[in-house]
Amino acid sequence: MANVKLAIVYYSSTGGNYQMAQWAEKAAKDVGAETKLVQVPELAPEEAIASNPLWKKHYEATKDVPEATSGDIEWADAIIFSAPTRFGTLPAQMKNFIDMQGGLWGAGKTINKVVSGMTSAQNPHGGQEATLLSLYTSMMHWGAIIAAPGYSDDSIFASGGNPYGASAAVQNGEIVEDIKGAVEHQARRTIDVAGRVVAGS
């Protein structure tokens, strides 16, 4: 799968989705994909970040992670999005990044990108499935190919059984469920599907 280029585009306020993105990147590299791990720009004001010690700590710790650009989307054969839920949908930071890709979309450059999504919330029923469905609605408009994991591996059942994508409860910045295997499987599946698309084109 060395011919597959994977962009892992994430947003994380306290670190859970960053950890998931790192797991996905390693799994993709292990099967030979070329990867870029990038974070969407932070939109929250400094005072909001400073008011939450966990948020501030993670923000400071990840300042060196490159910011996602339209060039990363255009470069990639496949994209894994990782972002927490905000009231059952994507956080403003991720939604803004997606909304800013109108130029690529208008030029037909989002068509046939293979995409998959991961998410987290404070508790297991905090809007995780709705958030991934919201992401995938946008991806349908892109003309992308959605590589949801479904129930294609036992690791999905072990991590809570979300067929739309790996999802986790995160408390105090820490993932409280055993989802590493599901994240790794989802990354490998995304690369596998993308490899078939690349080979077919």
Accessible surface in RSA format (square Angstrom, percent):
REM  Atomic radii and reference values for relative SASA: ProtOr
REM  Chains: A
REM  Algorithm: Lee & Richards
REM  Probe-radius: 1.40
REM  Slices: 20
REM RES _ NUM      All-atoms   Total-Side   Main-Chain    Non-polar    All polar
REM                ABS   REL    ABS   REL    ABS   REL    ABS   REL    ABS   REL
RES MET A   1    97.72  50.6  59.19  39.2  38.53  91.7  55.08  46.8  42.64  56.5
RES ALA A   2    82.81  76.1  61.68  95.2  21.12  48.1  61.88  87.1  20.93  55.4
RES ASN A   3    84.53  58.3  64.16  62.0  20.37  49.0  45.64 109.9  38.89  37.6
RES VAL A   4     0.01   0.0   0.00   0.0   0.01   0.0   0.00   0.0   0.01   0.0
RES LYS A   5    67.24  32.8  67.24  41.3   0.00   0.0  22.45  20.2  44.79  47.7
RES LEU A   6     0.00   0.0   0.00   0.0   0.00   0.0   0.00   0.0   0.00   0.0
RES ALA A   7     0.00   0.0   0.00   0.0   0.00   0.0   0.00   0.0   0.00   0.0
RES ILE A   8     0.00   0.0   0.00   0.0   0.00   0.0   0.00   0.0   0.00   0.0
RES VAL A   9     0.00   0.0   0.00   0.0   0.00   0.0   0.00   0.0   0.00   0.0
RES TYR A  10     0.44   0.2   0.44   0.2   0.00   0.0   0.44   0.3   0.00   0.0
RES TYR A  11     7.52   3.5   7.26   4.1   0.25   0.7   6.94   5.2   0.58   0.7
RES SER A  12    12.27  10.4   1.53   2.0  10.74  24.7   0.48   1.0  11.79  16.5
RES SER A  13    16.02  13.5  14.50  19.3   1.52   3.5   2.23   4.8  13.79  19.3
RES THR A  14    38.60  27.5  26.88  27.3  11.72  27.9  14.17  19.0  24.43  36.9
RES GLY A  15    12.94  16.0   0.00   N/A  12.94  16.0   7.97  21.9   4.96  11.1
RES GLY A  16     4.02   5.0   0.00   N/A   4.02   5.0   2.03   5.6   1.99   4.5
RES ASN A  17     2.89   2.0   2.28   2.2   0.61   1.5   0.00   0.0   2.89   2.8
RES TYR A  18    45.56  21.3  45.56  25.9   0.00   0.0  21.85  16.4  23.71  29.2
RES GLN A  19    63.00  35.2  62.68  45.8   0.32   0.8  14.99  31.9  48.01  36.4
RES MET A  20     0.00   0.0   0.00   0.0   0.00   0.0   0.00   0.0   0.00   0.0
RES ALA A  21     0.00   0.0   0.00   0.0   0.00   0.0   0.00   0.0   0.00   0.0
RES GLN A  22    70.49  39.4  65.49  47.9   5.00  11.9  17.52  37.3  52.97  40.2
RES TRP A  23    47.08  18.9  45.68  22.1   1.41   3.3  38.32  20.4   8.76  14.2
RES ALA A  24     0.07   0.1   0.07   0.1   0.00   0.0   0.07   0.1   0.00   0.0
RES GLU A  25    33.31  19.1  33.31  25.2   0.00   0.0   1.22   2.4  32.09  26.2
RES LYS A  26   128.00  62.4 125.34  76.9   2.66   6.3  98.52  88.7  29.48  31.4
RES ALA A  27     5.41   5.0   0.85   1.3   4.57  10.4   4.91   6.9   0.51   1.3
RES ALA A  28     0.00   0.0   0.00   0.0   0.00   0.0   0.00   0.0   0.00   0.0
RES LYS A  29   115.90  56.5  99.92  61.3  15.99  38.1  52.54  47.3  63.36  67.5
RES ASP A  30    98.81  69.2  61.95  61.7  36.86  87.2  28.17  66.3  70.64  70.4
RES VAL A  31    51.86  34.1  36.72  33.2  15.14  36.5  45.16  39.2   6.70  18.2
RES GLY A  32    34.87  43.0   0.00   N/A  34.87  43.0  26.83  73.6   8.04  18.0
RES ALA A  33     8.83   8.1   0.00   0.0   8.83  20.1   0.07   0.1   8.76  23.2
RES GLU A  34    94.86  54.5  87.38  66.1   7.48  17.8  36.56  70.7  58.30  47.6
RES THR A  35    22.07  15.7   0.05   0.0  22.02  52.5   0.00   0.0  22.07  33.4
RES LYS A  36    74.49  36.3  69.22  42.5   5.26  12.5  47.11  42.4  27.38  29.2
RES LEU A  37    24.46  13.6  14.48  10.4   9.98  25.1  14.48  10.2   9.98  26.9
RES VAL A  38     6.12   4.0   6.12   5.5   0.00   0.0   6.12   5.3   0.00   0.0
RES GLN A  39    33.56  18.8  33.56  24.5   0.00   0.0   3.29   7.0  30.27  23.0
RES VAL A  40     2.55   1.7   0.00   0.0   2.55   6.2   0.00   0.0   2.55   6.9
RES PRO A  41    41.25  30.1  40.09  36.5   1.16   4.2  40.61  33.5   0.64   4.0
RES GLU A  42    46.07  26.5  20.32  15.4  25.76  61.3  16.87  32.6  29.20  23.8
RES LEU A  43    89.22  49.7  60.07  43.0  29.15  73.3  64.41  45.2  24.80  66.7
RES ALA A  44    23.62  21.7   7.86  12.1  15.76  35.9  13.60  19.2  10.02  26.5
RES PRO A  45    74.07  54.0  62.67  57.1  11.40  41.4  74.07  61.2   0.00   0.0
RES GLU A  46   108.30  62.2 104.22  78.8   4.08   9.7  61.05 118.1  47.26  38.6
RES GLU A  47   128.43  73.7 116.07  87.8  12.36  29.4  65.91 127.5  62.52  51.0
RES ALA A  48    34.06  31.3  26.29  40.6   7.77  17.7  32.98  46.4   1.08   2.9
RES ILE A  49     3.14   1.8   3.14   2.3   0.00   0.0   3.14   2.3   0.00   0.0
RES ALA A  50    57.26  52.6  37.75  58.3  19.51  44.4  38.19  53.8  19.07  50.5
RES SER A  51    91.20  77.1  52.69  70.3  38.51  88.7  48.56 103.4  42.64  59.7
RES ASN A  52    56.32  38.8  54.53  52.7   1.79   4.3  11.63  28.0  44.69  43.2
RES PRO A  53   107.72  78.5  98.03  89.4   9.69  35.2 103.11  85.1   4.61  28.7
RES LEU A  54    67.64  37.7  65.65  47.0   1.99   5.0  65.83  46.2   1.81   4.9
RES TRP A  55    43.37  17.4  43.37  21.0   0.00   0.0  42.45  22.6   0.92   1.5
RES LYS A  56    98.99  48.3  98.99  60.7   0.00   0.0  45.88  41.3  53.10  56.6
RES LYS A  57   152.34  74.3 143.56  88.1   8.78  20.9  93.59  84.2  58.76  62.6
RES HIS A  58    18.93  10.3  15.58  10.8   3.36   8.6   8.39   8.6  10.54  12.3
RES TYR A  59    53.29  24.9  49.01  27.9   4.28  11.1  24.86  18.7  28.43  35.0
RES GLU A  60    86.98  49.9  71.09  53.8  15.89  37.8  33.61  65.0  53.37  43.6
RES ALA A  61    80.67  74.2  40.57  62.6  40.10  91.2  52.20  73.5  28.47  75.4
RES THR A  62     7.55   5.4   6.51   6.6   1.03   2.5   4.26   5.7   3.29   5.0
RES LYS A  63   117.97  57.6  88.59  54.4  29.38  70.0  54.16  48.7  63.81  68.0
RES ASP A  64   142.38  99.7 115.90 115.4  26.48  62.6  42.24  99.4 100.14  99.9
RES VAL A  65    21.93  14.4  15.62  14.1   6.31  15.2  18.11  15.7   3.82  10.4
RES PRO A  66    83.43  60.8  72.62  66.2  10.81  39.3  83.43  68.9   0.00   0.0
RES GLU A  67   100.64  57.8  87.62  66.3  13.02  31.0  31.03  60.0  69.60  56.8
RES ALA A  68     6.86   6.3   0.00   0.0   6.86  15.6   0.00   0.0   6.86  18.2
RES THR A  69    72.51  51.6  67.49  68.4   5.02  12.0  63.97  85.9   8.55  12.9
RES SER A  70    46.76  39.5  41.95  56.0   4.80  11.1  25.19  53.6  21.57  30.2
RES GLY A  71    42.01  51.8   0.00   N/A  42.01  51.8  33.02  90.6   9.00  20.2
RES ASP A  72    12.30   8.6  12.23  12.2   0.07   0.2   0.00   0.0  12.30  12.3
RES ILE A  73     0.00   0.0   0.00   0.0   0.00   0.0   0.00   0.0   0.00   0.0
RES GLU A  74    78.17  44.9  66.50  50.3  11.66  27.8  22.13  42.8  56.04  45.8
RES TRP A  75    52.51  21.1  39.72  19.2  12.79  30.0  38.88  20.7  13.63  22.1
RES ALA A  76     1.38   1.3   0.00   0.0   1.38   3.1   0.00   0.0   1.38   3.6
RES ASP A  77    34.01  23.8  27.82  27.7   6.20  14.7   6.17  14.5  27.84  27.8
RES ALA A  78     0.00   0.0   0.00   0.0   0.00   0.0   0.00   0.0   0.00   0.0
RES ILE A  79     0.00   0.0   0.00   0.0   0.00   0.0   0.00   0.0   0.00   0.0
RES ILE A  80     0.37   0.2   0.37   0.3   0.00   0.0   0.37   0.3   0.00   0.0
RES PHE A  81     2.10   1.1   1.76   1.1   0.35   0.9   1.93   1.2   0.17   0.5
RES SER A  82     0.00   0.0   0.00   0.0   0.00   0.0   0.00   0.0   0.00   0.0
RES ALA A  83     2.37   2.2   1.36   2.1   1.01   2.3   1.36   1.9   1.01   2.7
RES PRO A  84    11.10   8.1  11.10  10.1   0.00   0.0  11.10   9.2   0.00   0.0
RES THR A  85    11.22   8.0   4.01   4.1   7.21  17.2   4.01   5.4   7.21  10.9
RES ARG A  86    85.64  36.0  83.52  42.6   2.12   5.0  39.28  53.7  46.36  28.1
RES PHE A  87   212.16 106.1 167.87 104.0  44.29 115.2 182.12 110.4  30.03  86.0
RES GLY A  88    20.48  25.3   0.00   N/A  20.48  25.3  11.88  32.6   8.61  19.3
RES THR A  89    58.22  41.4  58.22  59.0   0.00   0.0  47.73  64.1  10.49  15.9
RES LEU A  90    12.23   6.8   4.56   3.3   7.67  19.3   4.56   3.2   7.67  20.6
RES PRO A  91     0.44   0.3   0.36   0.3   0.08   0.3   0.44   0.4   0.00   0.0
RES ALA A  92    67.30  61.9  53.96  83.3  13.33  30.3  60.10  84.6   7.19  19.1
RES GLN A  93    18.17  10.2  17.32  12.7   0.84   2.0   0.00   0.0  18.17  13.8
RES MET A  94     0.08   0.0   0.08   0.1   0.00   0.0   0.08   0.1   0.00   0.0
RES LYS A  95    83.23  40.6  83.23  51.1   0.00   0.0  55.57  50.0  27.65  29.5
RES ASN A  96    57.75  39.8  53.90  52.1   3.85   9.3   8.97  21.6  48.78  47.2
RES PHE A  97     9.78   4.9   8.24   5.1   1.54   4.0   9.78   5.9   0.00   0.0
RES ILE A  98     7.51   4.3   4.29   3.2   3.23   7.8   4.29   3.1   3.23   8.8
RES ASP A  99    82.25  57.6  56.49  56.2  25.76  60.9  27.67  65.1  54.59  54.4
RES MET A 100   131.40  68.0 112.18  74.2  19.23  45.8  88.69  75.4  42.71  56.6
RES GLN A 101     4.06   2.3   2.59   1.9   1.46   3.5   1.50   3.2   2.56   1.9
RES GLY A 102    38.29  47.2   0.00   N/A  38.29  47.2  31.23  85.7   7.06  15.8
RES GLY A 103    62.24  76.8   0.00   N/A  62.24  76.8  46.13 126.6  16.11  36.1
RES LEU A 104    18.68  10.4  16.23  11.6   2.45   6.2  16.57  11.6   2.10   5.7
RES TRP A 105   139.31  55.9 130.82  63.3   8.50  19.9 121.18  64.6  18.13  29.4
RES GLY A 106    59.09  72.9   0.00   N/A  59.09  72.9  25.64  70.4  33.45  74.9
RES ALA A 107    65.89  60.6  29.66  45.8  36.23  82.4  41.85  58.9  24.04  63.7
RES GLY A 108    31.16  38.4   0.00   N/A  31.16  38.4  16.18  44.4  14.98  33.5
RES LYS A 109    94.58  46.1  85.05  52.2   9.54  22.7  50.13  45.1  44.45  47.3
RES THR A 110     0.26   0.2   0.26   0.3   0.00   0.0   0.00   0.0   0.26   0.4
RES ILE A 111   102.09  58.1  87.54  65.2  14.55  35.1  87.54  63.0  14.55  39.5
RES ASN A 112    81.45  56.2  75.51  73.0   5.94  14.3  11.37  27.4  70.08  67.7
RES LYS A 113    22.86  11.1  22.49  13.8   0.37   0.9   7.84   7.1  15.01  16.0
RES VAL A 114     0.56   0.4   0.56   0.5   0.00   0.0   0.56   0.5   0.00   0.0
RES VAL A 115     0.01   0.0   0.01   0.0   0.00   0.0   0.01   0.0   0.00   0.0
RES SER A 116     0.00   0.0   0.00   0.0   0.00   0.0   0.00   0.0   0.00   0.0
RES GLY A 117     0.00   0.0   0.00   N/A   0.00   0.0   0.00   0.0   0.00   0.0
RES MET A 118     3.29   1.7   0.30   0.2   2.99   7.1   0.00   0.0   3.29   4.4
RES THR A 119     0.31   0.2   0.31   0.3   0.00   0.0   0.31   0.4   0.00   0.0
RES SER A 120     5.02   4.2   5.02   6.7   0.00   0.0   0.00   0.0   5.02   7.0
RES ALA A 121    11.21  10.3   2.48   3.8   8.73  19.9  11.21  15.8   0.00   0.0
RES GLN A 122   134.25  75.1 125.03  91.4   9.22  21.9  31.41  66.9 102.84  78.0
RES ASN A 123    69.76  48.1  69.76  67.4   0.00   0.0  24.25  58.4  45.51  44.0
RES PRO A 124    76.73  55.9  63.21  57.6  13.52  49.1  64.43  53.2  12.29  76.4
RES HIS A 125   174.33  95.3 144.72 100.6  29.60  75.7 101.82 104.9  72.51  84.4
RES GLY A 126    26.89  33.2   0.00   N/A  26.89  33.2  16.71  45.9  10.17  22.8
RES GLY A 127    21.28  26.2   0.00   N/A  21.28  26.2  17.95  49.3   3.32   7.4
RES GLN A 128    13.21   7.4  10.97   8.0   2.24   5.3   2.83   6.0  10.38   7.9
RES GLU A 129    86.92  49.9  84.65  64.0   2.27   5.4  24.20  46.8  62.72  51.2
RES ALA A 130    49.05  45.1  40.38  62.3   8.67  19.7  43.42  61.2   5.62  14.9
RES THR A 131     0.46   0.3   0.46   0.5   0.00   0.0   0.46   0.6   0.00   0.0
RES LEU A 132     1.54   0.9   1.54   1.1   0.00   0.0   1.54   1.1   0.00   0.0
RES LEU A 133    85.14  47.4  83.34  59.6   1.80   4.5  83.71  58.8   1.43   3.8
RES SER A 134    33.16  28.0  22.12  29.5  11.04  25.4  17.99  38.3  15.18  21.3
RES LEU A 135     2.43   1.4   2.43   1.7   0.00   0.0   2.43   1.7   0.00   0.0
RES TYR A 136     8.29   3.9   8.29   4.7   0.00   0.0   8.29   6.2   0.00   0.0
RES THR A 137    72.56  51.6  72.53  73.5   0.02   0.1  50.45  67.8  22.10  33.4
RES SER A 138    22.77  19.2  18.61  24.8   4.16   9.6   8.11  17.3  14.66  20.5
RES MET A 139     0.00   0.0   0.00   0.0   0.00   0.0   0.00   0.0   0.00   0.0
RES MET A 140   126.17  65.3 106.24  70.3  19.93  47.4  73.02  62.1  53.15  70.4
RES HIS A 141   133.38  72.9 114.76  79.8  18.62  47.6  75.14  77.4  58.24  67.8
RES TRP A 142    13.24   5.3  12.05   5.8   1.19   2.8   4.61   2.5   8.64  14.0
RES GLY A 143    32.38  39.9   0.00   N/A  32.38  39.9  26.49  72.7   5.89  13.2
RES ALA A 144    16.12  14.8   0.00   0.0  16.12  36.7   0.00   0.0  16.12  42.7
RES ILE A 145    60.63  34.5  57.23  42.6   3.41   8.2  60.63  43.7   0.00   0.0
RES ILE A 146    55.46  31.6  28.75  21.4  26.71  64.4  28.75  20.7  26.71  72.5
RES ALA A 147     1.16   1.1   0.00   0.0   1.16   2.6   1.13   1.6   0.03   0.1
RES ALA A 148    27.24  25.0  22.66  35.0   4.58  10.4  22.66  31.9   4.58  12.1
RES PRO A 149     3.49   2.5   2.12   1.9   1.37   5.0   2.12   1.8   1.37   8.5
RES GLY A 150    25.13  31.0   0.00   N/A  25.13  31.0  25.12  68.9   0.00   0.0
RES TYR A 151   123.04  57.4  91.13  51.9  31.91  83.0  67.66  50.8  55.38  68.3
RES SER A 152    61.15  51.7  24.83  33.1  36.32  83.7  36.97  78.7  24.18  33.9
RES ASP A 153    53.59  37.5  45.12  44.9   8.47  20.0   8.10  19.1  45.49  45.4
RES ASP A 154   118.68  83.1 113.30 112.8   5.38  12.7  36.84  86.7  81.84  81.6
RES SER A 155    23.14  19.6  15.77  21.0   7.37  17.0  20.66  44.0   2.48   3.5
RES ILE A 156     4.08   2.3   4.08   3.0   0.00   0.0   4.08   2.9   0.00   0.0
RES PHE A 157   123.67  61.9 105.86  65.6  17.81  46.3 107.00  64.9  16.68  47.7
RES ALA A 158    78.43  72.1  40.77  62.9  37.66  85.7  54.56  76.8  23.88  63.3
RES SER A 159    12.72  10.8   5.29   7.1   7.44  17.1   1.80   3.8  10.92  15.3
RES GLY A 160    69.89  86.2   0.00   N/A  69.89  86.2  36.46 100.1  33.43  74.9
RES GLY A 161    17.51  21.6   0.00   N/A  17.51  21.6   8.76  24.0   8.75  19.6
RES ASN A 162    17.03  11.7  12.43  12.0   4.60  11.1  11.99  28.9   5.05   4.9
RES PRO A 163    27.55  20.1  26.17  23.9   1.39   5.0  26.17  21.6   1.39   8.6
RES TYR A 164    70.25  32.8  70.25  40.0   0.00   0.0  29.20  21.9  41.05  50.6
RES GLY A 165     0.01   0.0   0.00   N/A   0.01   0.0   0.01   0.0   0.00   0.0
RES ALA A 166     5.63   5.2   0.24   0.4   5.38  12.2   5.07   7.1   0.55   1.5
RES SER A 167    11.52   9.7   5.94   7.9   5.57  12.8   0.00   0.0  11.52  16.1
RES ALA A 168     0.17   0.2   0.00   0.0   0.17   0.4   0.17   0.2   0.00   0.0
RES ALA A 169     1.53   1.4   1.53   2.4   0.00   0.0   1.53   2.2   0.00   0.0
RES VAL A 170    19.21  12.6  11.47  10.4   7.74  18.6  11.47  10.0   7.74  21.0
RES GLN A 171    84.07  47.0  78.36  57.3   5.71  13.6  16.93  36.0  67.14  50.9
RES ASN A 172   123.15  84.9 104.34 100.8  18.81  45.3  22.06  53.1 101.09  97.7
RES GLY A 173    16.25  20.0   0.00   N/A  16.25  20.0   2.80   7.7  13.45  30.1
RES GLU A 174   119.00  68.3 118.02  89.3   0.98   2.3  40.88  79.1  78.12  63.8
RES ILE A 175    34.97  19.9   9.36   7.0  25.62  61.7   9.36   6.7  25.62  69.5
RES VAL A 176    80.39  52.9  44.35  40.2  36.04  86.8  52.97  46.0  27.42  74.4
RES GLU A 177    59.78  34.3  43.74  33.1  16.03  38.2  30.54  59.1  29.24  23.9
RES ASP A 178   112.69  78.9  95.14  94.7  17.55  41.5  39.71  93.5  72.98  72.8
RES ILE A 179     0.56   0.3   0.00   0.0   0.56   1.4   0.00   0.0   0.56   1.5
RES LYS A 180    88.37  43.1  87.89  53.9   0.48   1.1  54.94  49.4  33.43  35.6
RES GLY A 181    29.42  36.3   0.00   N/A  29.42  36.3  24.16  66.3   5.27  11.8
RES ALA A 182     4.07   3.7   2.36   3.6   1.71   3.9   2.36   3.3   1.71   4.5
RES VAL A 183     0.17   0.1   0.00   0.0   0.17   0.4   0.00   0.0   0.17   0.4
RES GLU A 184    39.35  22.6  39.35  29.8   0.00   0.0   3.49   6.8  35.86  29.3
RES HIS A 185    24.28  13.3  24.28  16.9   0.00   0.0  17.70  18.2   6.58   7.7
RES GLN A 186     0.72   0.4   0.72   0.5   0.00   0.0   0.38   0.8   0.34   0.3
RES ALA A 187     0.08   0.1   0.00   0.0   0.08   0.2   0.00   0.0   0.08   0.2
RES ARG A 188   100.51  42.2  96.34  49.1   4.17   9.9  34.51  47.2  66.00  40.0
RES ARG A 189    79.15  33.2  73.48  37.5   5.67  13.5  10.81  14.8  68.34  41.4
RES THR A 190     0.00   0.0   0.00   0.0   0.00   0.0   0.00   0.0   0.00   0.0
RES ILE A 191     0.58   0.3   0.58   0.4   0.00   0.0   0.58   0.4   0.00   0.0
RES ASP A 192    45.39  31.8  44.94  44.7   0.45   1.1  16.32  38.4  29.07  29.0
RES VAL A 193    26.75  17.6  26.75  24.2   0.00   0.0  26.75  23.2   0.00   0.0
RES ALA A 194     0.45   0.4   0.21   0.3   0.24   0.5   0.45   0.6   0.00   0.0
RES GLY A 195     6.62   8.2   0.00   N/A   6.62   8.2   3.57   9.8   3.05   6.8
RES ARG A 196   163.33  68.6 149.54  76.2  13.78  32.8  58.78  80.3 104.54  63.4
RES VAL A 197    43.45  28.6  35.38  32.0   8.07  19.5  41.94  36.4   1.51   4.1
RES VAL A 198    42.27  27.8  33.46  30.3   8.81  21.2  34.33  29.8   7.93  21.5
RES ALA A 199    84.87  78.0  47.62  73.5  37.26  84.8  56.39  79.4  28.49  75.5
RES GLY A 200    71.64  88.3   0.00   N/A  71.64  88.3  36.30  99.6  35.34  79.2
RES SER A 201   124.97 105.6  54.48  72.7  70.49 162.4  63.71 135.7  61.26  85.8
END  Absolute sums over single chains surface
CHAIN  1 A     9105.0       7006.0       2099.0       5060.6       4044.4
END  Absolute sums over all chains
TOTAL          9105.0       7006.0       2099.0       5060.6       4044.4
